Amino acid sequence: GFVIEESATNNGGKRTIFVEIISLRTIVPLYFYTRFSETLDLVKGSMKLYKTDLPDMEKLKASAQTLQIGDPKIVEPLMYHRYTVKDEVTVLRVIGF
């Protein structure tokens, strides 16, 4: 599940922030946004982020990076991305601009 901390509908379109609790062994399908970026800020647990400019699975696999607590990663508009969680429940703060 997730909890919305701040919503663009209530702050003049500034940003949306939510905290997501992700179950173990979750694979989020490949997706992208056309108009805004996402900042992924790992709060607890572990996960891998994959991102690429093309929907190419080999390129996506090669892009894998393990997120670290305290080291947020930005996913720019039009970047295909997905993330995976392995063996522990993970908490992720997502900031959309």
Helices and strands as residue ranges (DSSP letters): E 2-6, E 16-22, E 38-44, E 48-52, H 57-62, E 65-66, E 73-75, E 80-84, E 90-96
